[in-house]
Amino acid sequence: MTGQGFQDLGLQATSTGGGCACCSPTSHATAATDTGAPAQQTAAGETVSAQFLVEGMTCAHCVRSVTEEVSAIDGVSDVAVDLHAGGVSTVRVSSATPVDAERVRAAVEEAGYSLAAAS
């Protein structure tokens, strides 16, 4: 659209970790301890589910990024995210067999976020 001006909204990137990894130039990757709950087999032939706490997600794009990376892990059949914008979100990973928590951590970090320390 040639000839149309854009108004500067005065938004500034911060280095204090503001914003989300998908929208901010800063990285949310920090050291975190394994927070995967022990996977539990519900019954023969059913799925195993584990929950992970993830820091830094603030929007639907963040959820898509984490879901895409974690879904790419071999054996993962479903990823469900309970988003708590700006806080600690819960990511539930379902699979036919237990998924290695380190692979989930690597996928979350690849998406630009980190696992939260268990409290």
FIKOLZA-1660 file (N, C-alpha, C; in steps of 0.1 Angstrom, whole numbers, plus 5000, padded with zeros to 4 digits):
% residues 119
   i   px   py   pz ch aa at
   1 5008 4988 5000  A  M  N
   1 5000 5000 5000  A  M CA
   1 5009 5012 5000  A  M  C
   2 5012 5017 4989  A  T  N
   2 5021 5028 4987  A  T CA
   2 5014 5041 4990  A  T  C
   3 5021 5050 4997  A  G  N
   3 5015 5063 5000  A  G CA
   3 5008 5063 5014  A  G  C
   4 5006 5052 5020  A  Q  N
   4 5000 5052 5033  A  Q CA
   4 5011 5053 5044  A  Q  C
   5 5009 5061 5054  A  G  N
   5 5019 5063 5065  A  G CA
   5 5015 5053 5076  A  G  C
   6 5025 5050 5084  A  F  N
   6 5023 5042 5096  A  F CA
   6 5026 5050 5108  A  F  C
   7 5018 5049 5118  A  Q  N
   7 5020 5056 5131  A  Q CA
   7 5030 5048 5140  A  Q  C
   8 5040 5054 5145  A  D  N
   8 5049 5048 5154  A  D CA
   8 5042 5047 5168  A  D  C
   9 5040 5035 5173  A  L  N
   9 5033 5033 5185  A  L CA
   9 5042 5034 5197  A  L  C
  10 5055 5036 5195  A  G  N
  10 5064 5037 5206  A  G CA
  10 5067 5025 5213  A  G  C
  11 5065 5013 5207  A  L  N
  11 5067 5000 5214  A  L CA
  11 5082 4998 5214  A  L  C
  12 5087 4993 5225  A  Q  N
  12 5102 4990 5226  A  Q CA
  12 5104 4976 5231  A  Q  C
  13 5113 4969 5225  A  A  N
  13 5117 4956 5229  A  A CA
  13 5125 4957 5242  A  A  C
  14 5123 4949 5251  A  T  N
  14 5130 4949 5264  A  T CA
  14 5139 4937 5266  A  T  C
  15 5149 4939 5274  A  S  N
  15 5158 4928 5276  A  S CA
  15 5155 4921 5290  A  S  C
  16 5144 4924 5296  A  T  N
  16 5141 4919 5309  A  T CA
  16 5132 4906 5307  A  T  C
  17 5131 4901 5295  A  G  N
  17 5123 4889 5293  A  G CA
  17 5108 4892 5291  A  G  C
  18 5105 4905 5288  A  G  N
  18 5091 4908 5285  A  G CA
  18 5086 4902 5272  A  G  C
  19 5074 4900 5271  A  G  N
  19 5069 4894 5258  A  G CA
  19 5071 4879 5258  A  G  C
  20 5067 4874 5247  A  C  N
  20 5069 4859 5246  A  C CA
  20 5080 4856 5236  A  C  C
  21 5085 4844 5236  A  A  N
  21 5096 4840 5227  A  A CA
  21 5093 4842 5212  A  A  C
  22 5080 4840 5209  A  C  N
  22 5077 4841 5195  A  C CA
  22 5076 4856 5190  A  C  C
  23 5074 4865 5200  A  C  N
  23 5072 4879 5196  A  C CA
  23 5083 4888 5202  A  C  C
  24 5092 4883 5210  A  S  N
  24 5102 4891 5216  A  S CA
  24 5116 4887 5211  A  S  C
  25 5125 4896 5210  A  P  N
  25 5138 4893 5206  A  P CA
  25 5146 4886 5217  A  P  C
  26 5141 4886 5229  A  T  N
  26 5148 4880 5240  A  T CA
  26 5145 4865 5241  A  T  C
  27 5154 4857 5247  A  S  N
  27 5152 4843 5248  A  S CA
  27 5146 4840 5262  A  S  C
  28 5137 4830 5262  A  H  N
  28 5132 4825 5275  A  H CA
  28 5139 4813 5279  A  H  C
  29 5149 4808 5272  A  A  N
  29 5156 4796 5275  A  A CA
  29 5164 4798 5288  A  A  C
  30 5161 4792 5298  A  T  N
  30 5168 4792 5311  A  T CA
  30 5169 4778 5316  A  T  C
  31 5178 4776 5325  A  A  N
  31 5180 4763 5331  A  A CA
  31 5167 4760 5339  A  A  C
  32 5163 4747 5338  A  A  N
  32 5151 4743 5346  A  A CA
  32 5153 4728 5349  A  A  C
  33 5147 4725 5360  A  T  N
  33 5148 4711 5364  A  T CA
  33 5136 4703 5358  A  T  C
  34 5138 4690 5357  A  D  N
  34 5128 4681 5351  A  D CA
  34 5115 4682 5359  A  D  C
  35 5104 4686 5353  A  T  N
  35 5091 4688 5360  A  T CA
  35 5081 4678 5354  A  T  C
  36 5085 4669 5346  A  G  N
  36 5075 4659 5340  A  G CA
  36 5070 4650 5351  A  G  C
  37 5057 4650 5353  A  A  N
  37 5051 4641 5362  A  A CA
  37 5054 4627 5358  A  A  C
  38 5055 4617 5367  A  P  N
  38 5057 4603 5362  A  P CA
  38 5046 4599 5353  A  P  C
  39 5049 4593 5342  A  A  N
  39 5039 4589 5332  A  A CA
  39 5031 4577 5339  A  A  C
  40 5019 4577 5336  A  Q  N
  40 5010 4567 5342  A  Q CA
  40 5003 4560 5331  A  Q  C
  41 5004 4546 5331  A  Q  N
  41 4996 4538 5322  A  Q CA
  41 4982 4537 5327  A  Q  C
  42 4972 4541 5319  A  T  N
  42 4958 4541 5325  A  T CA
  42 4952 4527 5324  A  T  C
  43 4954 4520 5313  A  A  N
  43 4950 4506 5311  A  A CA
  43 4956 4500 5298  A  A  C
  44 4956 4487 5297  A  A  N
  44 4962 4481 5285  A  A CA
  44 4956 4487 5272  A  A  C
  45 4965 4491 5264  A  G  N
  45 4961 4496 5251  A  G CA
  45 4957 4511 5251  A  G  C
  46 4957 4517 5262  A  E  N
  46 4954 4531 5263  A  E CA
  46 4966 4540 5263  A  E  C
  47 4965 4553 5264  A  T  N
  47 4976 4562 5263  A  T CA
  47 4982 4565 5277  A  T  C
  48 4995 4569 5276  A  V  N
  48 5002 4573 5288  A  V CA
  48 5002 4589 5287  A  V  C
  49 5001 4595 5298  A  S  N
  49 5000 4610 5298  A  S CA
  49 5010 4615 5309  A  S  C
  50 5017 4626 5305  A  A  N
  50 5026 4632 5314  A  A CA
  50 5024 4647 5313  A  A  C
  51 5025 4654 5324  A  Q  N
  51 5024 4669 5324  A  Q CA
  51 5037 4676 5327  A  Q  C
  52 5039 4687 5320  A  F  N
  52 5051 4695 5321  A  F CA
  52 5046 4710 5324  A  F  C
  53 5053 4717 5332  A  L  N
  53 5051 4731 5334  A  L CA
  53 5060 4739 5326  A  L  C
  54 5055 4749 5318  A  V  N
  54 5063 4756 5309  A  V CA
  54 5061 4771 5312  A  V  C
  55 5072 4778 5312  A  E  N
  55 5072 4793 5315  A  E CA
  55 5073 4801 5302  A  E  C
  56 5067 4812 5301  A  G  N
  56 5069 4822 5291  A  G CA
  56 5059 4823 5280  A  G  C
  57 5050 4814 5279  A  M  N
  57 5040 4815 5269  A  M CA
  57 5029 4825 5272  A  M  C
  58 5026 4833 5262  A  T  N
  58 5016 4844 5265  A  T CA
  58 5004 4845 5255  A  T  C
  59 5005 4837 5244  A  C  N
  59 4995 4838 5233  A  C CA
  59 4993 4825 5226  A  C  C
  60 4983 4825 5217  A  A  N
  60 4980 4813 5209  A  A CA
  60 4991 4809 5200  A  A  C
  61 4999 4819 5196  A  H  N
  61 5011 4815 5187  A  H CA
  61 5021 4807 5196  A  H  C
  62 5023 4811 5208  A  C  N
  62 5032 4804 5217  A  C CA
  62 5027 4790 5219  A  C  C
  63 5014 4788 5221  A  V  N
  63 5008 4775 5222  A  V CA
  63 5011 4766 5210  A  V  C
  64 5009 4772 5198  A  R  N
  64 5011 4765 5186  A  R CA
  64 5026 4761 5184  A  R  C
  65 5035 4770 5188  A  S  N
  65 5049 4767 5187  A  S CA
  65 5053 4755 5195  A  S  C
  66 5049 4755 5208  A  V  N
  66 5052 4744 5217  A  V CA
  66 5045 4731 5212  A  V  C
  67 5032 4732 5209  A  T  N
  67 5025 4720 5204  A  T CA
  67 5032 4714 5192  A  T  C
  68 5036 4722 5182  A  E  N
  68 5043 4717 5170  A  E CA
  68 5056 4710 5174  A  E  C
  69 5064 4716 5182  A  E  N
  69 5077 4710 5185  A  E CA
  69 5075 4697 5193  A  E  C
  70 5066 4697 5203  A  V  N
  70 5064 4685 5212  A  V CA
  70 5057 4674 5203  A  V  C
  71 5048 4678 5195  A  S  N
  71 5041 4668 5186  A  S CA
  71 5051 4661 5177  A  S  C
  72 5062 4667 5174  A  A  N
  72 5072 4661 5165  A  A CA
  72 5080 4649 5171  A  A  C
  73 5079 4648 5184  A  I  N
  73 5086 4637 5191  A  I CA
  73 5079 4624 5187  A  I  C
  74 5087 4614 5184  A  D  N
  74 5082 4601 5180  A  D CA
  74 5073 4595 5191  A  D  C
  75 5062 4590 5187  A  G  N
  75 5053 4584 5197  A  G CA
  75 5042 4593 5203  A  G  C
  76 5044 4606 5202  A  V  N
  76 5034 4615 5208  A  V CA
  76 5022 4615 5200  A  V  C
  77 5010 4612 5206  A  S  N
  77 4997 4612 5199  A  S CA
  77 4989 4624 5202  A  S  C
  78 4992 4632 5212  A  D  N
  78 4984 4644 5215  A  D CA
  78 4992 4653 5224  A  D  C
  79 4990 4666 5222  A  V  N
  79 4996 4676 5231  A  V CA
  79 4985 4686 5234  A  V  C
  80 4982 4688 5247  A  A  N
  80 4972 4698 5252  A  A CA
  80 4978 4708 5261  A  A  C
  81 4976 4721 5258  A  V  N
  81 4982 4731 5266  A  V CA
  81 4971 4739 5273  A  V  C
  82 4973 4741 5286  A  D  N
  82 4964 4750 5294  A  D CA
  82 4972 4763 5296  A  D  C
  83 4969 4773 5288  A  L  N
  83 4977 4785 5288  A  L CA
  83 4974 4794 5299  A  L  C
  84 4984 4799 5306  A  H  N
  84 4983 4809 5317  A  H CA
  84 4992 4820 5312  A  H  C
  85 4987 4829 5304  A  A  N
  85 4995 4840 5298  A  A CA
  85 5004 4847 5308  A  A  C
  86 5017 4847 5305  A  G  N
  86 5026 4853 5314  A  G CA
  86 5030 4846 5326  A  G  C
  87 5024 4835 5328  A  G  N
  87 5027 4827 5340  A  G CA
  87 5032 4813 5336  A  G  C
  88 5029 4803 5344  A  V  N
  88 5033 4789 5341  A  V CA
  88 5021 4782 5335  A  V  C
  89 5023 4777 5323  A  S  N
  89 5013 4769 5316  A  S CA
  89 5015 4754 5318  A  S  C
  90 5005 4746 5317  A  T  N
  90 5006 4732 5318  A  T CA
  90 5005 4726 5304  A  T  C
  91 5014 4717 5301  A  V  N
  91 5014 4710 5288  A  V CA
  91 5013 4695 5291  A  V  C
  92 5002 4689 5286  A  R  N
  92 5000 4675 5288  A  R CA
  92 5003 4668 5275  A  R  C
  93 5012 4658 5276  A  V  N
  93 5017 4650 5265  A  V CA
  93 5012 4636 5266  A  V  C
  94 5005 4631 5256  A  S  N
  94 4999 4618 5255  A  S CA
  94 5007 4610 5245  A  S  C
  95 5009 4597 5248  A  S  N
  95 5016 4588 5239  A  S CA
  95 5012 4573 5242  A  S  C
  96 5016 4564 5233  A  A  N
  96 5013 4550 5236  A  A CA
  96 5023 4544 5246  A  A  C
  97 5035 4550 5246  A  T  N
  97 5045 4546 5256  A  T CA
  97 5051 4558 5263  A  T  C
  98 5057 4557 5274  A  P  N
  98 5063 4569 5281  A  P CA
  98 5072 4577 5272  A  P  C
  99 5071 4590 5272  A  V  N
  99 5080 4599 5264  A  V CA
  99 5091 4604 5273  A  V  C
 100 5103 4603 5268  A  D  N
 100 5115 4608 5276  A  D CA
 100 5113 4623 5279  A  D  C
 101 5114 4626 5292  A  A  N
 101 5112 4640 5296  A  A CA
 101 5123 4649 5290  A  A  C
 102 5135 4644 5288  A  E  N
 102 5146 4652 5282  A  E CA
 102 5142 4656 5268  A  E  C
 103 5135 4647 5261  A  R  N
 103 5131 4650 5247  A  R CA
 103 5120 4661 5247  A  R  C
 104 5112 4661 5257  A  V  N
 104 5101 4671 5258  A  V CA
 104 5108 4684 5262  A  V  C
 105 5118 4684 5271  A  R  N
 105 5125 4696 5275  A  R CA
 105 5132 4702 5262  A  R  C
 106 5138 4694 5254  A  A  N
 106 5145 4699 5242  A  A CA
 106 5135 4705 5233  A  A  C
 107 5124 4699 5231  A  A  N
 107 5113 4704 5222  A  A CA
 107 5108 4717 5227  A  A  C
 108 5105 4718 5240  A  V  N
 108 5100 4731 5246  A  V CA
 108 5111 4742 5244  A  V  C
 109 5123 4739 5246  A  E  N
 109 5134 4749 5244  A  E CA
 109 5136 4752 5230  A  E  C
 110 5134 4743 5221  A  E  N
 110 5135 4746 5206  A  E CA
 110 5124 4756 5202  A  E  C
 111 5113 4755 5209  A  A  N
 111 5102 4764 5206  A  A CA
 111 5104 4778 5213  A  A  C
 112 5114 4779 5221  A  G  N
 112 5118 4792 5227  A  G CA
 112 5114 4794 5242  A  G  C
 113 5110 4783 5249  A  Y  N
 113 5105 4784 5262  A  Y CA
 113 5113 4775 5271  A  Y  C
 114 5110 4775 5284  A  S  N
 114 5117 4766 5293  A  S CA
 114 5107 4759 5303  A  S  C
 115 5111 4747 5307  A  L  N
 115 5103 4741 5318  A  L CA
 115 5105 4748 5331  A  L  C
 116 5094 4749 5338  A  A  N
 116 5094 4756 5351  A  A CA
 116 5099 4747 5362  A  A  C
 117 5105 4752 5372  A  A  N
 117 5110 4744 5383  A  A CA
 117 5097 4740 5391  A  A  C
 118 5097 4728 5395  A  A  N
 118 5085 4723 5403  A  A CA
 118 5085 4730 5417  A  A  C
 119 5073 4734 5421  A  S  N
 119 5073 4741 5434  A  S CA
 119 5067 4732 5445  A  S  C
% end
